[in-house]
């Protein structure tokens, strides 16, 4: 019987008192909360980096009469004739992928006349090209501009002129 009492005393001594249990629960809860906050921070950082990495950069915009097989301009022009069949703009880009929405807004004397996506596809760095086919009546003389957009963010623009050609 004496051994039994000694064993019970040992067991009582080895059990933590209630203040140790509350302290342990508080530290455990704080550790869980800290881990959740860190996890949320890491997720937010990952989303920010993913969005930032899909930011297309335009390094050059060239008005041209045509493009080669890679979409690069074959020449550079500052004006077009009213009889030209189309406008071509070659845009050198970096960080481009086809899932990123990029478009060209075409304006004549400040009025929007068309908006369209690129005529080709590149990955990473390369040349995108955009074209605008002339109306049946030909181009009206005046000043034109093309603005390259990623969603609503202007990446760059180029102005050019159409000169009237006698028929």
Contact map, one row per residue, 1 for C-alpha under 8 A:
11111000000000000000000000000000000000000000000000000000000000000000000000000000000000000000000000000000000000000000000000000000000000000000000000000000000000000000000
11111100000000000000000000000000000000000000000000000000000000000000000000000000000000000000000000000000000000000000000000000000000000000000000000000000000000000000000
11111110000000000000000000000000000000000000000000000000000000000000000000000000000000000000000000000000000000000000000000000000000000000000000000000000000000000000000
11111111000000000000000000000000000000000000000000000000000000000000000000000000000000000000000000000000000000000000000000000000000000000000000000000000000000000000000
11111111100000000000000000000000000000000000000000000000000000000000000000000000000000000000000000000000000000000000000000000000000000000000000000000000000000000000000
01111111110000000000000000000000000000000000000000000000000000000000000000000000000000000000000000000000000000000000000000000000000000000000000000000000000000000000000
00111111111000000000000000000000000000000000000000000000000000000000000000000000000000000000000000000000000000000000000000000000000000000000000000000000000000000000000
00011111111100000000000000000000000000000000000000000000000000000000000000000000000000000000000000000000000000000000000000000000000000000000000000000000000000000000000
00001111111110000000000000000000000000000000000000000000000000000000000000000000000000000000000000000000000000000000000000000000000000000000000000000000000000000000000
00000111111111000000000000000000000000000000000000000000000000000000000000000000000000000000000000000000000000000000000000000000000000000000000000000000000000000000000
00000011111111100000000000000000000000000000000000000000000000000000000000000000000000000000000000000000000000000000000000000000000000000000000000000000000000000000000
00000001111111100000000000000000000000000000000000000000000000000000000000000000000000000000000000000000000000000000000000000000000000000000000000000000000000000000000
00000000111111110000000000000000000000000000000000000000000000000000000000000000000000000000000000000000000000000000000000000000000000000000000000000000000000000000000
00000000011111110000000000000000000000000000000000000000000000000000000000000000000000000000000000000000000000000000000000000000000000000000000000000000000000000000000
00000000001111111000000000000000000000000000000000000000000000000000000000000000000000000000000000000000000000000000000000000000000000000000000000000000000000000000000
00000000000011111101100000000000000000000000000000000000000000000000000000000000000000000000000000000000000000000000000000000000000000000000000000000000000000000000000
00000000000000111111100000000000000000000000000000000000000000000000000000000000000000000000000000000000000000000000000000000000000000000000000000000000000000000000000
00000000000000011111110000000000000000000000000000000000000000000000000000000000000000000000000000000000000000000000000000000000000000000000000000000000000000000000000
00000000000000001111111000000000000000000000000000000000000000000000000000000000000000000000000000000000000000000000000000000000000000000000000000000000000000000000000
00000000000000011111111100000000000000000000000000000000000000000000000000000000000000000000000000000000000000000000000000000000000000000000000000000000000000000000000
00000000000000011111111110000000000000000000000000000000000000000000000000000000000000000000000000000000000000000000000000000000000000000000000000000000000000000000000
00000000000000000111111111000000000000000000000000000000000000000000000000000000000000000000000000000000000000000000000000000000000000000000000000000000000000000000000
00000000000000000011111111100000000000000000000000000000000000000000000000000000000000000000000000000000000000000000000000000000000000000000000000000000000000000000000
00000000000000000001111111110000000000000000000000000000000000000000000000000000000000000000000000000000000000000000000000000000000000000000000000000000000000000000000
00000000000000000000111111111000000000000000000000000000000000000000000000000000000000000000000000000000000000000000000000000000000000000000000000000000000000000000000
00000000000000000000011111111100000000000000000000000000000000000000000000000000000000000000000000000000000000000000000000000000000000000000000000000000000000000000000
00000000000000000000001111111110000000000000000000000000000000000000000000000000000000000000000000000000000000000000000000000000000000000000000000000000000000000000000
00000000000000000000000111111111000000000000000000000000000000000000000000000000000000000000000000000000000000000000000000000000000000000000000000000000000000000000000
00000000000000000000000011111111100000000000000000000000000000000000000000000000000000000000000000000000000000000000000000000000000000000000000000000000000000000000000
00000000000000000000000001111111110000000000000000000000000000000000000000000000000000000000000000000000000000000000000000000000000000000000000000000000000000000000000
00000000000000000000000000111111111000000000000000000000000000000000000000000000000000000000000000000000000000000000000000000000000000000000000000000000000000000000000
00000000000000000000000000011111111100000000000000000000000000000000000000000000000000000000000000000000000000000000000000000000000000000000000000000000000000000000000
00000000000000000000000000001111111110000000000000000000000000000000000000000000000000000000000000000000000000000000000000000000000000000000000000000000000000000000000
00000000000000000000000000000111111111000000000000000000000000000000000000000000000000000000000000000000000000000000000000000000000000000000000000000000000000000000000
00000000000000000000000000000011111111100000000000000000000000000000000000000000000000000000000000000000000000000000000000000000000000000000000000000000000000000000000
00000000000000000000000000000001111111110000000000000000000000000000000000000000000000000000000000000000000000000000000000000000000000000000000000000000000000000000000
00000000000000000000000000000000111111111000000000000000000000000000000000000000000000000000000000000000000000000000000000000000000000000000000000000000000000000000000
00000000000000000000000000000000011111111100000000000000000000000000000000000000000000000000000000000000000000000000000000000000000000000000000000000000000000000000000
00000000000000000000000000000000001111111110000000000000000000000000000000000000000000000000000000000000000000000000000000000000000000000000000000000000000000000000000
00000000000000000000000000000000000111111111000000000000000000000000000000000000000000000000000000000000000000000000000000000000000000000000000000000000000000000000000
00000000000000000000000000000000000011111111100000000000000000000000000000000000000000000000000000000000000000000000000000000000000000000000000000000000000000000000000
00000000000000000000000000000000000001111111110000000000000000000000000000000000000000000000000000000000000000000000000000000000000000000000000000000000000000000000000
00000000000000000000000000000000000000111111111000000000000000000000000000000000000000000000000000000000000000000000000000000000000000000000000000000000000000000000000
00000000000000000000000000000000000000011111111100000000000000000000000000000000000000000000000000000000000000000000000000000000000000000000000000000000000000000000000
00000000000000000000000000000000000000001111111110000000000000000000000000000000000000000000000000000000000000000000000000000000000000000000000000000000000000000000000
00000000000000000000000000000000000000000111111111000000000000000000000000000000000000000000000000000000000000000000000000000000000000000000000000000000000000000000000
00000000000000000000000000000000000000000011111111100000000000000000000000000000000000000000000000000000000000000000000000000000000000000000000000000000000000000000000
00000000000000000000000000000000000000000001111111110000000000000000000000000000000000000000000000000000000000000000000000000000000000000000000000000000000000000000000
00000000000000000000000000000000000000000000111111111000000000000000000000000000000000000000000000000000000000000000000000000000000000000000000000000000000000000000000
00000000000000000000000000000000000000000000011111111100000000000000000000000000000000000000000000000000000000000000000000000000000000000000000000000000000000000000000
00000000000000000000000000000000000000000000001111111110000000000000000000000000000000000000000000000000000000000000000000000000000000000000000000000000000000000000000
00000000000000000000000000000000000000000000000111111110000000000000000000000000000000000000000000000000000000000000000000000000000000000000000000000000000000000000000
00000000000000000000000000000000000000000000000011111110000000000000000000000000000000000000001000000000000000000000000000000000000000000000000000000000000000000000000
00000000000000000000000000000000000000000000000001111111000000000000000000000000000000000000001110010000000000000000000000000000000000000000000000000000000000000000000
00000000000000000000000000000000000000000000000000111111100000000000000000000000000000000000001100000000000000000000000000000000000000000000000000000000000000000000000
00000000000000000000000000000000000000000000000000000111110000000000000000000000000000000000111100000000000000000000000000000000000000000000000000000100001000000000000
00000000000000000000000000000000000000000000000000000011111000000000000000000000000000000000111100000000000000000000000000000000000000000000000000000000001000000000000
00000000000000000000000000000000000000000000000000000001111110000000000000000000000000000011110000000000000000000000000000000000000000000000000000000000001100000000000
00000000000000000000000000000000000000000000000000000000111110000000000000000000000000000011110000000000000000000000000000000000000000000000000000000000000000000000000
00000000000000000000000000000000000000000000000000000000011111000000000000000000000000000011100000000000000000000000000000000000000000000000000000000000000000000000000
00000000000000000000000000000000000000000000000000000000011111100000000000000000000000001111000000000000000000000000000000000000000000000000000000000000000111000000000
00000000000000000000000000000000000000000000000000000000000111110000000010011000000000001110000000000000000000000000000000000000000000000000000000000000000001000000000
00000000000000000000000000000000000000000000000000000000000011111000000010011100000000111100000000000000000000000000000000000000000000000000000000000000000001010000000
00000000000000000000000000000000000000000000000000000000000001111110000011111000000000111100000000000000000000000000000000000000000000000000000000000000000000000000000
00000000000000000000000000000000000000000000000000000000000000111110000011111000000001110000000000000000000000000000000000000000000000000000000000000000000000000000000
00000000000000000000000000000000000000000000000000000000000000011111000011100000000000010000000000000000000000000000000000000000000000000000000000000000000000000000000
00000000000000000000000000000000000000000000000000000000000000011111111111000000000000010100000000000000000000000000000000000000100000000000000000000000000000000000000
00000000000000000000000000000000000000000000000000000000000000000111111111000000000000000000000000000000000000000000000000000000000000000000000000000000000000000000000
00000000000000000000000000000000000000000000000000000000000000000011111100000000000000000000000000000000000000000000000000000000000000000000000000000000000000000000000
00000000000000000000000000000000000000000000000000000000000000000011111100000000000000000000000000000000000000000000000000000110000000000000000000000000000000000000000
00000000000000000000000000000000000000000000000000000000000000000011111110000000000000000100000000000000000000000000000100000111100000000000000000000000000000000000000
00000000000000000000000000000000000000000000000000000000000000000011111111000000000000000111000000000000000000000000000000000011100000000000000000000000000000000000000
00000000000000000000000000000000000000000000000000000000000001111111001111110000000000001100000000000000000000000000000000000000000000000000000000000000000000000000000
00000000000000000000000000000000000000000000000000000000000000011111000111110000000000000000000000000000000000000000000000000000000000000000000000000000000000000000000
00000000000000000000000000000000000000000000000000000000000000011100000011111000000000000000000000000000000000000000000000000000000000000000000000000000000000000000000
00000000000000000000000000000000000000000000000000000000000001111000000011111100000000000000000000000000000000000000000000000000000000000000000000000000000000000000000
00000000000000000000000000000000000000000000000000000000000001111000000000111111000000000000000000000000000000000000000000000000000000000000000000000000000000000000000
00000000000000000000000000000000000000000000000000000000000000100000000000011111000000000000000000000000000000000000000000000000000000000000000000000000000000111000000
00000000000000000000000000000000000000000000000000000000000000000000000000001111100000000000000000000000000000000000000000000000000000000000000000000000000000011110000
00000000000000000000000000000000000000000000000000000000000000000000000000001111110100100000000000000000000000000000000000000000000000000000000000000000000000011110000
00000000000000000000000000000000000000000000000000000000000000000000000000000011111100000000000000000000000000000000000000000000000000000010000000000000000000000111100
00000000000000000000000000000000000000000000000000000000000000000000000000000001111100000000000000000000000000000000000000000000000000000111100000000000000000000111100
00000000000000000000000000000000000000000000000000000000000000000000000000000000111110000000000000000000000000000000000000000000000000000110000000000000000000000000100
00000000000000000000000000000000000000000000000000000000000000000000000000000001111111100000000000000000000000000000000000000000000001000110000000000000000000000000000
00000000000000000000000000000000000000000000000000000000000000000000000000000000001111100000000000000000000000000000000000000000000011000100000000000000000000000000000
00000000000000000000000000000000000000000000000000000000000000001000000000000000000111110000000000000000000000000000000000000000001111000000000000000000000000000000000
00000000000000000000000000000000000000000000000000000000000000111000000000000001000111111000000000000000000000000000000000000000001111000000000000000000000000000000000
00000000000000000000000000000000000000000000000000000000000000111110000000000000000001111100000000000000000000000000000000000000111100000000000000000000000000000000000
00000000000000000000000000000000000000000000000000000000000011110000000010000000000000111110000000000000000000000000000000000000111000000000000000000000000000000000000
00000000000000000000000000000000000000000000000000000000000011110010001110000000000000011111000000000000000000000000000000000011110000000000000000000000000000000000000
00000000000000000000000000000000000000000000000000000000011111000000000100000000000000001111100000000000000000000000000000000011100000000000000000000000000000000000000
00000000000000000000000000000000000000000000000000000000011110000000000100000000000000000111110000000000000000000000000000001111000000000000000000000000000000000000000
00000000000000000000000000000000000000000000000000000001111100000000000000000000000000000011111100000000000000000000000000011111000000000000000000000000000000000000000
00000000000000000000000000000000000000000000000000000001111000000000000000000000000000000001111100000000000000000000000000011100000000000000000000000000000000000000000
00000000000000000000000000000000000000000000000000001111100000000000000000000000000000000000111110000000000000000000000000111000000000000000000000000000000000000000000
00000000000000000000000000000000000000000000000000000111100000000000000000000000000000000000111111010000000000000000000001111000000000000000000000000000000000000000000
00000000000000000000000000000000000000000000000000000100000000000000000000000000000000000000001111110000000000000000000001110000000000000000000000000000000000000000000
00000000000000000000000000000000000000000000000000000000000000000000000000000000000000000000000111111000000000000000000011100000000000000000000000000000000000000000000
00000000000000000000000000000000000000000000000000000000000000000000000000000000000000000000000011111000000000000000000000000000000000000000000000000000000000000000000
00000000000000000000000000000000000000000000000000000100000000000000000000000000000000000000000111111100000000000000000000000000000000000000000000000100000000000000000
00000000000000000000000000000000000000000000000000000000000000000000000000000000000000000000000001111110000000000000100000000000000000000000000000000110000000000000000
00000000000000000000000000000000000000000000000000000000000000000000000000000000000000000000000000011111000000000000110000000000000000000000000000011110000000000000000
00000000000000000000000000000000000000000000000000000000000000000000000000000000000000000000000000001111100000000011110000000000000000000000000000011110000000000000000
00000000000000000000000000000000000000000000000000000000000000000000000000000000000000000000000000000111110000000011110000000000010000000000000001111000000000000000000
00000000000000000000000000000000000000000000000000000000000000000000000000000000000000000000000000000011111000011111000000000000000000000000000001111000000000000000000
00000000000000000000000000000000000000000000000000000000000000000000000000000000000000000000000000000001111100011110000000000000000000000000000111100000000000000000000
00000000000000000000000000000000000000000000000000000000000000000000000000000000000000000000000000000000111111111100000000000000000000000000000111000000000000000000000
00000000000000000000000000000000000000000000000000000000000000000000000000000000000000000000000000000000011111111000000000000000000000000000011110000000000000000000000
00000000000000000000000000000000000000000000000000000000000000000000000000000000000000000000000000000000001111100000000000000000000000000000011100000000000000000000000
00000000000000000000000000000000000000000000000000000000000000000000000000000000000000000000000000000000001111110000000000000000000000000000000100000000000000000000000
00000000000000000000000000000000000000000000000000000000000000000000000000000000000000000000000000000000001111111000000000000000000000000000000000000000000000000000000
00000000000000000000000000000000000000000000000000000000000000000000000000000000000000000000000000000000111101111110000000000000000000000000000000000000000000000000000
00000000000000000000000000000000000000000000000000000000000000000000000000000000000000000000000000000000111100111110000000000000000000000000000000000000000000000000000
00000000000000000000000000000000000000000000000000000000000000000000000000000000000000000000000000000000111000011111000000000000000000000000000000000000000000000000000
00000000000000000000000000000000000000000000000000000000000000000000000000000000000000000000000000000011110000011111100000000000000000000000000000000000000000000000000
00000000000000000000000000000000000000000000000000000000000000000000000000000000000000000000000000000011100000000111110000000000010000000000000000000000000000000000000
00000000000000000000000000000000000000000000000000000000000000000000000000000000000000000000000000001111000000000011111000000000010000000000000000000000000000000000000
00000000000000000000000000000000000000000000000000000000000000000000000000000000000000000000000000000111000000000001111110000001111000000000000000000000000000000000000
00000000000000000000000000000000000000000000000000000000000000000000000000000000000000000000000000000000000000000000111110000001111000000000000000000000000000000000000
00000000000000000000000000000000000000000000000000000000000000000000001000000000000000000000000000000000000000000000011111000001100000000000000000000000000000000000000
00000000000000000000000000000000000000000000000000000000000000000000000000000000000000000000000001000000000000000000011111100001000000000000000000000000000000000000000
00000000000000000000000000000000000000000000000000000000000000000000000000000000000000000000000111000000000000000000000111111111000000000000000000000000000000000000000
00000000000000000000000000000000000000000000000000000000000000000000000000000000000000000000001111000000000000000000000011111100000000000000000000000000000000000000000
00000000000000000000000000000000000000000000000000000000000000000000000000000000000000000000111110000000000000000000000001111100000000000000000000000000000000000000000
00000000000000000000000000000000000000000000000000000000000000000000000000000000000000000001111100000000000000000000000001111110000000000000000000000000000000000000000
00000000000000000000000000000000000000000000000000000000000000000000011000000000000000000001110000000000000000000000000001111111000000000000000000000000000000000000000
00000000000000000000000000000000000000000000000000000000000000000000011100000000000000000111100000000000000000000000000001001111100000000000000000000000000000000000000
00000000000000000000000000000000000000000000000000000000000000000000001100000000000000000111100000000000000000000000011111000111110000000000000000000000000000000000000
00000000000000000000000000000000000000000000000000000000000000000010001100000000000000011110000000000000000000000000011100000011111000000000000000000000000000000000000
00000000000000000000000000000000000000000000000000000000000000000000000000000000000000011100000000000001000000000001111000000001111100000000000000000000000000000000000
00000000000000000000000000000000000000000000000000000000000000000000000000000000000001111000000000000000000000000000011000000000111110000000000000000000000000000000000
00000000000000000000000000000000000000000000000000000000000000000000000000000000000001110000000000000000000000000000000000000000011111000000000000000000000000000000000
00000000000000000000000000000000000000000000000000000000000000000000000000000000000011100000000000000000000000000000000000000000001111100000000000000000000000000000000
00000000000000000000000000000000000000000000000000000000000000000000000000000000000111100000000000000000000000000000000000000000000111111110000000000000000000000000000
00000000000000000000000000000000000000000000000000000000000000000000000000000000000000000000000000000000000000000000000000000000000011111110000000000000000000000000000
00000000000000000000000000000000000000000000000000000000000000000000000000000000000000000000000000000000000000000000000000000000000001111100000000000000000000000000000
00000000000000000000000000000000000000000000000000000000000000000000000000000000000000000000000000000000000000000000000000000000000001111110000000000000000000000000000
00000000000000000000000000000000000000000000000000000000000000000000000000000000011110000000000000000000000000000000000000000000000001111111000000000000000000000000000
00000000000000000000000000000000000000000000000000000000000000000000000000000000111100000000000000000000000000000000000000000000000001101111100000000000000000000100000
00000000000000000000000000000000000000000000000000000000000000000000000000000000010000000000000000000000000000000000000000000000000000000111110000000000000000000101000
00000000000000000000000000000000000000000000000000000000000000000000000000000000010000000000000000000000000000000000000000000000000000000011111000000000000000001111000
00000000000000000000000000000000000000000000000000000000000000000000000000000000000000000000000000000000000110000000000000000000000000000001111100000000000000001110000
00000000000000000000000000000000000000000000000000000000000000000000000000000000000000000000000000000000000110000000000000000000000000000000111110000000000000111100000
00000000000000000000000000000000000000000000000000000000000000000000000000000000000000000000000000000000011111000000000000000000000000000000011111000000000000111100000
00000000000000000000000000000000000000000000000000000000000000000000000000000000000000000000000000000000011100000000000000000000000000000000001111100000000011110000000
00000000000000000000000000000000000000000000000000000000000000000000000000000000000000000000000000000001111000000000000000000000000000000000000111110000000011100000000
00000000000000000000000000000000000000000000000000000000000000000000000000000000000000000000000000000001110000000000000000000000000000000000000011111000011111000000000
00000000000000000000000000000000000000000000000000000000000000000000000000000000000000000000000000000111100000000000000000000000000000000000000001111100011110000000000
00000000000000000000000000000000000000000000000000000000000000000000000000000000000000000000000000000111100000000000000000000000000000000000000000111111111100000000000
00000000000000000000000000000000000000000000000000000001000000000000000000000000000000000000000000011110000000000000000000000000000000000000000000011111111000000000000
00000000000000000000000000000000000000000000000000000000000000000000000000000000000000000000000000001110000000000000000000000000000000000000000000001111100000000000000
00000000000000000000000000000000000000000000000000000000000000000000000000000000000000000000000000000000000000000000000000000000000000000000000000001111110000000000000
00000000000000000000000000000000000000000000000000000000000000000000000000000000000000000000000000000000000000000000000000000000000000000000000000001111111000000000000
00000000000000000000000000000000000000000000000000000000000000000000000000000000000000000000000000000000000000000000000000000000000000000000000000111101111110000000000
00000000000000000000000000000000000000000000000000000001110000000000000000000000000000000000000000000000000000000000000000000000000000000000000000111100111110000000000
00000000000000000000000000000000000000000000000000000000010010000000000000000000000000000000000000000000000000000000000000000000000000000000000000111000011111000000000
00000000000000000000000000000000000000000000000000000000000010000000000000000000000000000000000000000000000000000000000000000000000000000000000011110000011111100000000
00000000000000000000000000000000000000000000000000000000000011100000000000000000000000000000000000000000000000000000000000000000000000000000000011100000000111110000000
00000000000000000000000000000000000000000000000000000000000000000000000000000100000000000000000000000000000000000000000000000000000000000000001111000000000011111000000
00000000000000000000000000000000000000000000000000000000000000100000000000000111000000000000000000000000000000000000000000000000000000000000001110000000000001111100000
00000000000000000000000000000000000000000000000000000000000000000000000000000111000000000000000000000000000000000000000000000000000000000000111100000000000000111110000
00000000000000000000000000000000000000000000000000000000000000000000000000000011110000000000000000000000000000000000000000000000000000000011111100000000000000011111000
00000000000000000000000000000000000000000000000000000000000000000000000000000011110000000000000000000000000000000000000000000000000000000000110000000000000000001111100
00000000000000000000000000000000000000000000000000000000000000000000000000000000110000000000000000000000000000000000000000000000000000000001100000000000000000000111110
00000000000000000000000000000000000000000000000000000000000000000000000000000000111000000000000000000000000000000000000000000000000000000000000000000000000000000011111
00000000000000000000000000000000000000000000000000000000000000000000000000000000000000000000000000000000000000000000000000000000000000000000000000000000000000000001111
00000000000000000000000000000000000000000000000000000000000000000000000000000000000000000000000000000000000000000000000000000000000000000000000000000000000000000000111
